[in-house]
Amino acid sequence: MKIPIIFFVASLTIGIVAAAEPAKTAVRNVDVKSADGTILKGSFFAAAKPGASVLLFHQSNRTRKSWEDTARQLAAVGINVLTIDTDPKTRKQWWPGGLDAAFEYLISQPGVKRDVIGIGGAGVIGVENSVETARRHSDQVKSLVLLSGETSRDGLQFLRQASQLPELFVFSDDDEYPPIQQAMGLLYVTASSPSRKLVHYSASKDAPWKWYEPFDIGKVPATGGHGTDLFKGHPELPGIIVDWFVTTLIKTPGHAPADTLASASTINEIQTPGGVAKVTQQLIEARKTDPQAQLFPEVTVDIIASGHLREGDAKTAIEIFKLNLLAYPDSADAHYNLADAYLKDGEKDLARQYAEKALALLDSHAAPLSSWSDTEERRGEIRRSAQETLKKLSEPQG
């Protein structure tokens, strides 16, 4: 059984994409002209083949160069990147038209898939630019990464409504611009996507307030806790971001695995009387508009159902395992769990049916064992367990 995801993440390294060799990435400096005539300076990092792309906005006390290493890594794994310099002093004259200009420039480049775009931003201005760009181009934006910032009321409303948009939120307690910590928490709890993720670098206490981020740049000493400054003290973070965009733009465009914390309300619903039926209907409705929609992680619901089974409540466990199988129909693990529950409830024919299906899925190798694990060790354990179930069913009763 897998342990549920921890809320405060100090280091996230699972599935990180290896850093690329920066020298091999083709980069060119570009000028992006907004509707009012303002020229925004940018850098375009071209991937070796056509595909998804990412637009990155920096924080007010840095430039687009702060994203350079991450952009090179993204380009090396097949994702085009445009980084843009957005001077906060001239922001009033080019905003929001400059956001549209940057977006249009990116999607006009050869090899860029116009409808598979990721957006990333750091700091108050970078995050607001990112959320606003995603809001204005919601049909094409398939992923968001937000570091150490906040957004407008319209932006919060967009996050609330974008129920299937994958979003990665990152902040640190030692950010020198409090209350960024609370602002990022607000963004996370406002967003409704069950596939949103939170990376929270914890410290013994929050940094003291000294001044506002967008004004009087240099007045507040940098501590390494704000936006892209986090990369130096947390060298795994660029890899986390790259891995996130690979998952949500290449492997499963517009989708990421459901997260336990992000789907807390749904998980709580499952554990209330009548909740399984309600969530089942919610899943059916969600699948009508998005066939790949997921409302909860497979393993979390597995944990809940297994608890009922251990306590001798096989019927409730069956009800929950059936919901899990509806959500994850290709999971051999989910089929075996249901077989085990039916066996304990005395439903032999159904136990045999689902145990045999689990073995058939394992033999076919058409899909991973489950959404959370596909190791040889885990596959072997499920195979032995399913075979043991069938052996018990074939034994003479006396």
KOLVEXLUM-900222 format. One line per 5 residues: number of its first residue (from 1); for each residue x, y, z of N, C-alpha, C. Coordinates in steps of 0.2 Angstrom, whole numbers. Layout:
KOLVEXLUM-900222
NUM) X/Y/Z/X/Y/Z/X/Y/Z ~ ...
***
This chain:
KOLVEXLUM-900222
1) 4/-6/0/0/0/0/4/6/0 ~ 3/11/-4/7/17/-5/4/22/1 ~ 9/26/3/8/31/8/5/37/5 ~ 0/40/7/-3/46/4/2/52/4 ~ 1/56/-1/6/62/-2/6/66/3
6) 11/69/5/12/73/11/11/80/8 ~ 8/85/13/6/91/11/12/96/10 ~ 16/96/15/22/101/14/28/97/11 ~ 30/98/5/35/94/1/42/98/2 ~ 47/95/5/53/98/5/57/96/-1
11) 56/91/-4/60/88/-9/56/83/-13 ~ 55/85/-20/51/80/-24/55/78/-30 ~ 57/72/-30/62/70/-35/60/64/-39 ~ 54/61/-38/51/55/-42/50/57/-49 ~ 52/54/-53/51/55/-60/54/61/-63
16) 59/64/-60/62/70/-63/66/69/-69 ~ 65/73/-74/68/72/-81/75/74/-80 ~ 80/71/-83/87/72/-82/88/79/-86 ~ 93/82/-83/95/89/-86/98/88/-92 ~ 96/92/-97/99/92/-104/106/95/-104
21) 109/95/-110/115/98/-111/113/105/-114 ~ 114/110/-110/112/117/-113/115/119/-119 ~ 121/117/-121/125/120/-127/121/117/-133 ~ 117/112/-133/115/109/-139/108/113/-141 ~ 105/117/-137/99/120/-138/100/126/-142
26) 96/127/-148/96/133/-152/92/138/-149 ~ 95/144/-148/92/150/-144/93/156/-149 ~ 87/160/-149/88/166/-153/84/172/-149 ~ 87/177/-149/84/183/-145/79/186/-150 ~ 73/188/-148/68/191/-152/65/197/-149
31) 62/201/-153/58/206/-151/50/205/-152 ~ 46/206/-147/39/205/-148/36/212/-147 ~ 32/214/-152/29/220/-152/22/220/-150 ~ 20/224/-145/13/224/-142/9/228/-146 ~ 2/228/-145/-2/232/-149/-1/240/-148
36) 2/242/-143/3/249/-142/10/251/-144 ~ 13/246/-147/20/248/-150/26/246/-146 ~ 24/244/-139/30/243/-135/33/236/-137 ~ 40/237/-137/44/231/-139/46/227/-133 ~ 44/221/-132/46/216/-127/52/212/-129
41) 57/212/-126/63/207/-127/61/200/-125 ~ 63/195/-129/62/189/-127/68/184/-130 ~ 68/178/-128/72/173/-130/68/167/-132 ~ 69/164/-138/66/158/-140/70/152/-140 ~ 69/147/-136/73/141/-136/69/135/-140
46) 72/134/-146/69/129/-150/70/122/-149 ~ 65/118/-148/66/111/-148/68/108/-154 ~ 70/102/-154/73/98/-160/68/96/-165 ~ 61/95/-162/56/93/-167/49/96/-165 ~ 44/96/-169/38/100/-168/35/97/-161
51) 31/101/-158/28/99/-152/25/105/-148 ~ 24/103/-141/22/108/-136/26/114/-135 ~ 24/119/-132/28/125/-130/26/128/-124 ~ 31/132/-121/29/135/-114/31/142/-115 ~ 27/146/-112/29/154/-111/30/155/-104
56) 36/158/-102/38/159/-96/39/167/-94 ~ 36/169/-88/37/176/-86/41/176/-80 ~ 45/181/-79/49/182/-73/46/186/-68 ~ 49/186/-62/47/191/-57/50/198/-58 ~ 48/202/-54/49/209/-55/56/211/-54
61) 60/208/-49/67/209/-48/72/205/-51 ~ 70/202/-57/74/198/-61/72/199/-68 ~ 76/196/-73/75/196/-80/73/189/-82 ~ 72/189/-89/70/182/-92/76/177/-91 ~ 82/180/-90/88/176/-89/87/171/-83
66) 83/173/-78/82/168/-73/79/162/-74 ~ 76/162/-80/72/155/-82/77/151/-87 ~ 83/154/-89/87/151/-94/88/144/-94 ~ 91/142/-88/93/135/-87/87/130/-88 ~ 81/132/-85/75/128/-85/73/128/-92
71) 73/133/-96/71/134/-103/75/129/-107 ~ 81/129/-106/86/124/-110/84/117/-109 ~ 83/115/-102/81/109/-101/74/107/-104 ~ 69/111/-104/63/110/-108/64/109/-115 ~ 68/113/-118/69/113/-125/73/106/-127
76) 77/104/-122/81/97/-124/76/91/-123 ~ 70/92/-120/66/86/-119/60/87/-124 ~ 61/92/-129/56/92/-134/50/98/-133 ~ 52/102/-129/47/108/-128/50/115/-130 ~ 47/118/-135/49/125/-136/47/130/-131
81) 52/135/-130/51/139/-124/52/146/-127 ~ 47/151/-124/48/158/-125/49/161/-119 ~ 54/165/-117/55/169/-111/54/176/-113 ~ 51/180/-109/49/187/-110/52/191/-105 ~ 55/197/-107/56/202/-102/50/207/-101
86) 48/208/-95/42/212/-94/44/217/-89 ~ 46/223/-91/48/228/-86/42/231/-82 ~ 42/230/-76/36/232/-72/35/240/-72 ~ 41/244/-74/40/251/-74/36/253/-80 ~ 36/249/-85/32/251/-91/25/247/-92
91) 24/243/-87/19/238/-87/12/241/-89 ~ 10/247/-86/4/250/-88/2/251/-95 ~ 8/252/-99/7/254/-106/6/248/-110 ~ 9/242/-108/8/236/-113/4/231/-110 ~ 1/231/-104/-3/226/-101/-10/227/-102
96) -14/222/-104/-12/215/-105/-11/214/-113 ~ -11/219/-117/-10/217/-124/-3/214/-125 ~ 2/216/-121/9/212/-122/8/205/-121 ~ 4/203/-116/3/196/-115/1/192/-121 ~ -4/195/-124/-7/192/-131/-2/192/-136
101) 2/197/-136/7/198/-142/13/192/-141 ~ 15/191/-134/19/186/-133/17/179/-134 ~ 10/178/-133/7/172/-134/7/170/-142 ~ 4/175/-145/4/175/-152/10/174/-156 ~ 16/177/-153/22/176/-156/24/168/-155
106) 23/166/-149/25/159/-148/21/154/-152 ~ 15/155/-153/11/150/-157/12/150/-164 ~ 15/156/-166/16/157/-174/23/154/-176 ~ 27/152/-171/34/149/-173/33/142/-176 ~ 37/141/-181/37/134/-184/38/129/-179
111) 34/123/-180/35/118/-175/31/118/-169 ~ 28/124/-168/24/124/-161/17/122/-162 ~ 15/118/-158/8/115/-158/4/121/-155 ~ -1/124/-158/-4/130/-156/-9/128/-150 ~ -11/122/-149/-16/121/-144/-13/116/-138
116) -7/116/-138/-3/113/-132/2/117/-129 ~ 0/122/-125/4/127/-123/4/127/-115 ~ 10/128/-112/10/128/-105/13/135/-103 ~ 11/138/-97/12/144/-95/16/144/-88 ~ 21/148/-87/24/148/-81/26/155/-79
121) 26/156/-72/27/163/-70/30/163/-63 ~ 34/168/-61/37/169/-55/36/176/-52 ~ 34/176/-45/33/183/-42/26/185/-43 ~ 25/191/-40/18/194/-41/16/195/-48 ~ 21/198/-52/19/200/-58/19/194/-63
126) 24/190/-62/25/184/-66/19/179/-66 ~ 16/179/-60/11/174/-58/4/177/-61 ~ 3/184/-60/-2/187/-63/-2/187/-71 ~ 4/188/-74/4/188/-81/2/181/-83 ~ 4/176/-80/3/169/-82/-4/167/-81
131) -7/169/-76/-14/167/-75/-19/171/-80 ~ -17/177/-81/-21/181/-86/-20/178/-93 ~ -14/176/-95/-13/174/-101/-17/167/-102 ~ -17/163/-97/-20/157/-97/-28/158/-98 ~ -30/163/-94/-37/165/-94/-39/167/-101
136) -35/171/-104/-37/174/-111/-36/169/-117 ~ -32/163/-115/-31/158/-120/-33/151/-118 ~ -38/151/-114/-40/145/-110/-41/138/-115 ~ -43/139/-121/-43/133/-125/-37/130/-127 ~ -31/134/-127/-25/132/-129/-20/130/-124
141) -21/134/-118/-17/132/-112/-18/126/-109 ~ -14/122/-108/-15/115/-105/-11/114/-99 ~ -8/119/-96/-4/118/-90/-1/124/-87 ~ -1/125/-81/1/131/-77/6/129/-72 ~ 12/133/-71/16/133/-66/17/140/-63
146) 16/140/-56/16/147/-53/20/147/-47 ~ 25/151/-47/30/152/-41/29/158/-38 ~ 28/158/-31/29/164/-27/25/170/-29 ~ 19/170/-30/15/176/-32/8/176/-30 ~ 4/180/-34/-3/181/-32/-6/183/-39
151) -13/184/-39/-16/186/-45/-23/190/-43 ~ -26/192/-48/-32/197/-48/-38/193/-46 ~ -43/196/-45/-50/193/-43/-52/189/-49 ~ -51/192/-55/-53/188/-61/-48/182/-62 ~ -42/182/-60/-38/177/-60/-40/171/-55
156) -42/173/-49/-44/168/-45/-51/165/-47 ~ -55/169/-50/-61/166/-53/-60/161/-59 ~ -55/163/-63/-52/158/-68/-50/151/-65 ~ -46/152/-60/-43/146/-57/-49/142/-54 ~ -54/145/-51/-60/141/-48/-63/138/-53
161) -64/141/-59/-68/138/-65/-64/133/-69 ~ -57/133/-69/-53/129/-73/-53/122/-70 ~ -58/118/-69/-58/112/-65/-54/106/-67 ~ -51/106/-73/-47/101/-76/-40/103/-78 ~ -39/110/-77/-32/112/-79/-27/110/-74
166) -21/107/-76/-16/105/-72/-12/111/-69 ~ -11/111/-63/-8/117/-60/-3/115/-55 ~ 3/118/-55/9/117/-50/10/123/-47 ~ 9/123/-40/10/129/-36/17/128/-32 ~ 21/133/-32/27/132/-28/29/139/-24
171) 30/138/-17/32/143/-13/36/141/-7 ~ 40/146/-4/44/144/2/42/149/8 ~ 43/146/14/41/150/20/46/156/21 ~ 52/155/18/57/160/19/57/165/13 ~ 52/166/9/51/171/4/51/178/7
176) 56/182/4/57/188/7/51/193/6 ~ 46/191/3/40/196/1/34/193/4 ~ 34/192/11/27/190/14/22/196/13 ~ 16/194/12/13/187/13/12/183/7 ~ 17/182/3/17/178/-3/15/171/-1
181) 17/169/5/15/162/7/8/161/8 ~ 4/166/11/-3/165/11/-6/166/5 ~ -3/171/0/-6/172/-6/-6/166/-10 ~ 0/162/-10/0/156/-14/-5/150/-11 ~ -5/150/-4/-10/146/-1/-17/147/-4
186) -19/154/-5/-25/156/-7/-26/153/-14 ~ -21/154/-19/-22/152/-25/-23/144/-26 ~ -19/140/-21/-20/133/-21/-27/131/-19 ~ -30/134/-14/-36/132/-11/-42/134/-16 ~ -41/140/-19/-46/142/-24/-46/138/-30
191) -41/136/-33/-41/132/-39/-45/125/-37 ~ -49/123/-42/-53/117/-42/-51/111/-45 ~ -45/111/-48/-43/105/-52/-40/100/-47 ~ -43/94/-48/-40/88/-44/-33/86/-45 ~ -30/89/-51/-23/87/-53/-19/93/-51
196) -20/97/-47/-16/103/-45/-11/100/-40 ~ -5/102/-40/0/100/-35/3/106/-31 ~ 6/105/-25/9/110/-21/16/108/-19 ~ 21/112/-20/27/111/-18/29/117/-13 ~ 29/115/-6/30/120/-1/36/119/2
201) 41/123/2/47/122/5/46/125/12 ~ 46/121/17/45/123/24/51/126/28 ~ 50/131/32/55/134/36/52/135/43 ~ 57/136/48/55/137/55/50/142/56 ~ 50/148/52/46/153/52/46/157/46
206) 41/161/45/40/165/39/45/171/39 ~ 47/173/34/52/179/33/48/185/36 ~ 51/190/39/48/196/41/46/201/35 ~ 40/205/35/39/209/30/43/215/30 ~ 46/217/24/50/223/24/47/228/19
211) 45/226/13/43/230/8/39/226/2 ~ 36/230/-2/32/226/-8/37/224/-13 ~ 35/218/-16/39/216/-22/40/220/-28 ~ 34/222/-31/35/226/-37/38/233/-37 ~ 39/235/-31/41/242/-31/48/243/-27
216) 52/248/-29/58/249/-26/63/243/-26 ~ 64/240/-32/68/234/-33/75/235/-30 ~ 77/230/-26/83/231/-22/82/233/-15 ~ 76/236/-13/75/238/-6/75/232/-1 ~ 73/226/-4/73/220/1/78/216/-1
221) 83/214/3/88/209/1/85/202/-1 ~ 88/199/-6/86/193/-8/88/187/-3 ~ 84/183/-2/86/177/3/86/170/0 ~ 84/170/-7/84/164/-10/78/160/-10 ~ 73/164/-7/66/160/-6/61/162/-11
226) 62/167/-15/57/170/-20/58/168/-27 ~ 52/165/-30/52/164/-37/58/160/-39 ~ 61/162/-45/66/158/-48/73/158/-44 ~ 73/162/-39/79/162/-34/79/155/-30 ~ 73/152/-30/73/145/-27/77/140/-30
231) 79/141/-37/82/136/-40/89/135/-37 ~ 92/140/-35/99/139/-32/99/135/-26 ~ 95/136/-21/95/133/-15/91/126/-15 ~ 87/125/-21/83/119/-22/84/116/-29 ~ 90/114/-30/92/112/-37/88/107/-40
236) 83/103/-36/79/99/-39/73/102/-42 ~ 71/108/-41/65/112/-43/65/113/-50 ~ 70/115/-54/69/115/-61/67/108/-64 ~ 70/103/-62/68/96/-64/61/94/-62 ~ 58/97/-57/51/96/-55/47/99/-60
241) 49/106/-62/45/109/-67/45/106/-74 ~ 51/104/-76/52/101/-82/47/94/-82 ~ 48/90/-77/44/84/-77/36/86/-77 ~ 34/91/-74/27/93/-74/25/95/-81 ~ 29/99/-85/27/101/-91/27/94/-96
246) 32/90/-95/33/84/-99/26/80/-98 ~ 24/79/-92/18/75/-91/12/79/-94 ~ 11/85/-93/5/89/-94/5/91/-102 ~ 10/91/-105/10/94/-112/12/88/-117 ~ 16/83/-115/18/78/-120/15/71/-118
251) 16/69/-112/13/62/-110/6/62/-110 ~ 3/66/-107/-5/67/-106/-7/74/-107 ~ -7/77/-113/-8/84/-113/-15/86/-110 ~ -14/92/-106/-20/94/-102/-22/90/-96 ~ -18/85/-94/-20/81/-89/-13/79/-84
256) -15/78/-78/-10/76/-73/-13/71/-68 ~ -10/67/-65/-13/62/-60/-17/66/-55 ~ -22/64/-53/-26/67/-47/-22/67/-41 ~ -22/72/-37/-19/72/-31/-23/72/-25 ~ -21/69/-19/-25/67/-13/-27/74/-10
261) -22/79/-9/-24/85/-6/-29/89/-11 ~ -28/89/-17/-32/93/-22/-39/90/-22 ~ -40/84/-21/-46/81/-22/-49/79/-15 ~ -47/83/-10/-49/82/-3/-57/82/-2 ~ -60/86/-5/-68/87/-4/-71/80/-7
266) -68/78/-13/-71/72/-16/-70/66/-12 ~ -64/65/-9/-62/60/-5/-66/60/2 ~ -67/66/5/-71/66/10/-78/64/9 ~ -81/66/3/-88/64/1/-88/56/0 ~ -83/53/-2/-83/46/-3/-84/42/4
271) -82/45/9/-82/42/16/-88/44/20 ~ -93/48/17/-99/49/20/-105/45/17 ~ -110/44/21/-116/39/19/-118/42/12 ~ -119/38/7/-122/40/1/-117/43/-3 ~ -110/44/-1/-105/48/-5/-103/44/-11
276) -102/38/-11/-99/34/-16/-104/35/-22 ~ -111/34/-21/-115/35/-27/-115/42/-30 ~ -114/47/-25/-113/54/-28/-107/55/-32 ~ -101/53/-29/-95/54/-33/-95/50/-39 ~ -98/44/-39/-99/40/-46/-103/44/-51
281) -108/47/-49/-112/52/-54/-108/58/-56 ~ -104/60/-51/-99/66/-53/-94/64/-58 ~ -91/58/-57/-87/55/-62/-90/54/-69 ~ -95/51/-69/-99/50/-75/-100/57/-79 ~ -102/62/-75/-104/68/-78/-97/72/-81
286) -92/71/-77/-86/74/-79/-83/71/-85 ~ -84/64/-86/-81/61/-92/-85/62/-98 ~ -91/65/-97/-95/67/-103/-91/73/-107 ~ -88/77/-104/-85/83/-107/-77/81/-107 ~ -74/77/-103/-67/75/-103/-67/68/-102
291) -66/64/-107/-65/57/-106/-60/54/-101 ~ -55/59/-101/-49/57/-96/-49/60/-89 ~ -55/63/-88/-56/67/-81/-55/62/-75 ~ -51/64/-70/-50/60/-64/-52/65/-58 ~ -56/62/-54/-58/66/-48/-54/64/-42
296) -50/59/-42/-47/57/-36/-41/52/-38 ~ -36/51/-33/-31/46/-35/-33/39/-33 ~ -31/35/-38/-33/28/-37/-30/25/-30 ~ -24/26/-28/-22/23/-22/-25/26/-16 ~ -27/32/-16/-30/35/-10/-37/31/-9
301) -41/30/-14/-47/27/-13/-46/20/-11 ~ -41/17/-14/-39/10/-12/-38/9/-5 ~ -34/14/-2/-33/14/5/-39/15/9 ~ -44/19/7/-50/19/11/-54/13/10 ~ -55/10/5/-58/3/4/-55/-2/8
306) -48/-2/7/-45/-8/11/-46/-7/18 ~ -47/-1/21/-48/0/28/-55/-4/30 ~ -60/-3/26/-66/-6/27/-66/-14/27 ~ -62/-16/22/-61/-23/21/-57/-26/27 ~ -52/-23/30/-49/-26/36/-53/-26/42
311) -58/-21/42/-63/-21/48/-69/-26/47 ~ -69/-30/41/-74/-34/40/-80/-32/37 ~ -80/-25/34/-85/-22/31/-84/-23/23 ~ -85/-29/21/-84/-31/14/-88/-27/9 ~ -95/-26/11/-100/-23/6/-98/-16/5
316) -96/-12/10/-94/-5/9/-87/-5/5 ~ -83/-10/6/-77/-10/2/-78/-11/-5 ~ -83/-16/-6/-84/-18/-13/-87/-11/-17 ~ -91/-8/-13/-94/-2/-16/-89/3/-18 ~ -84/4/-14/-79/9/-15/-74/6/-20
321) -72/0/-20/-68/-3/-25/-71/-3/-32 ~ -77/-3/-33/-81/-3/-39/-80/4/-42 ~ -81/9/-38/-80/16/-40/-72/17/-42 ~ -68/14/-39/-61/15/-41/-60/12/-48 ~ -63/6/-49/-62/2/-55/-65/6/-61
326) -71/10/-59/-74/14/-64/-69/20/-66 ~ -66/22/-62/-61/28/-63/-55/25/-67 ~ -53/19/-65/-46/16/-67/-48/9/-70 ~ -51/9/-76/-53/2/-79/-47/-2/-81 ~ -42/1/-83/-36/-3/-85/-31/-5/-80
331) -33/-4/-74/-29/-6/-68/-30/-13/-66 ~ -24/-17/-67/-25/-24/-64/-25/-24/-56 ~ -22/-19/-53/-23/-18/-46/-30/-17/-44 ~ -34/-13/-47/-41/-12/-45/-45/-18/-46 ~ -44/-22/-52/-47/-28/-53/-46/-33/-47
336) -40/-34/-45/-38/-38/-40/-41/-36/-33 ~ -41/-30/-32/-44/-27/-26/-51/-29/-25 ~ -55/-28/-31/-62/-30/-31/-63/-38/-30 ~ -59/-42/-33/-59/-49/-33/-58/-51/-25 ~ -53/-48/-22/-52/-50/-15/-58/-48/-11
341) -61/-42/-12/-67/-40/-8/-73/-45/-9 ~ -74/-47/-15/-79/-51/-17/-78/-58/-14 ~ -72/-60/-14/-70/-67/-10/-72/-67/-3 ~ -70/-61/0/-72/-60/7/-79/-60/9 ~ -83/-58/4/-90/-57/5/-94/-63/2
346) -90/-68/0/-93/-75/-2/-96/-75/-9 ~ -94/-69/-13/-97/-69/-20/-91/-72/-24 ~ -92/-79/-25/-86/-83/-28/-86/-81/-36 ~ -91/-81/-39/-91/-80/-46/-88/-74/-48 ~ -90/-69/-44/-88/-62/-46/-80/-61/-44
351) -78/-65/-38/-71/-65/-36/-67/-68/-42 ~ -69/-74/-44/-66/-77/-50/-65/-72/-56 ~ -71/-69/-58/-71/-65/-64/-66/-59/-63 ~ -65/-56/-58/-61/-50/-57/-54/-53/-56 ~ -52/-58/-53/-46/-61/-52/-43/-63/-59
356) -47/-66/-63/-45/-68/-70/-43/-62/-74 ~ -48/-57/-73/-46/-51/-77/-40/-47/-75 ~ -38/-48/-69/-32/-45/-66/-26/-48/-69 ~ -26/-55/-69/-21/-59/-72/-20/-57/-80 ~ -26/-57/-83/-26/-55/-90/-23/-49/-92
361) -24/-44/-88/-21/-37/-89/-14/-37/-88 ~ -12/-41/-83/-5/-42/-81/-1/-45/-87 ~ -4/-50/-90/-1/-54/-95/-1/-50/-102 ~ -6/-46/-103/-6/-42/-109/-1/-36/-109 ~ 1/-34/-103/6/-28/-103/3/-22/-107
366) -3/-22/-108/-6/-16/-112/-6/-10/-108 ~ -6/-10/-102/-6/-4/-97/-2/-5/-91 ~ 0/0/-88/3/-1/-81/-1/-5/-76 ~ 2/-8/-71/-1/-12/-66/-7/-7/-63 ~ -5/-1/-61/-10/4/-59/-7/10/-60
371) -11/16/-58/-9/22/-60/-4/25/-55 ~ -2/21/-50/3/23/-45/9/19/-45 ~ 9/13/-48/15/9/-47/14/4/-53 ~ 20/2/-56/21/-3/-61/28/-6/-60 ~ 30/-7/-54/37/-10/-53/36/-18/-54
376) 41/-21/-55/41/-29/-56/39/-32/-49 ~ 41/-29/-44/40/-31/-37/32/-31/-36 ~ 29/-25/-38/22/-24/-36/18/-29/-41 ~ 20/-29/-47/17/-34/-52/17/-41/-50 ~ 23/-43/-47/23/-50/-44/19/-51/-39
381) 18/-46/-34/14/-47/-28/7/-47/-30 ~ 4/-43/-35/-3/-44/-37/-4/-50/-41 ~ 1/-53/-45/0/-59/-48/-1/-65/-43 ~ 4/-65/-38/3/-70/-33/-3/-70/-29 ~ -6/-64/-28/-12/-63/-24/-18/-65/-28
386) -18/-63/-35/-24/-65/-39/-24/-73/-40 ~ -18/-76/-41/-17/-83/-41/-19/-87/-35 ~ -18/-84/-29/-20/-87/-23/-27/-86/-22 ~ -30/-81/-24/-38/-80/-24/-41/-86/-28 ~ -38/-87/-34/-41/-92/-39/-40/-99/-36
391) -34/-100/-33/-33/-107/-29/-38/-108/-24 ~ -40/-103/-20/-45/-104/-14/-51/-105/-17 ~ -53/-102/-23/-60/-103/-26/-60/-110/-29 ~ -55/-113/-31/-55/-120/-34/-55/-126/-29 ~ -53/-124/-22/-53/-129/-17/-59/-131/-15
396) -60/-138/-14/-67/-141/-12/-69/-138/-5 ~ -75/-137/-5/-78/-134/1/-80/-140/6 ~ -78/-139/12/-80/-145/17/-81/-142/24
***
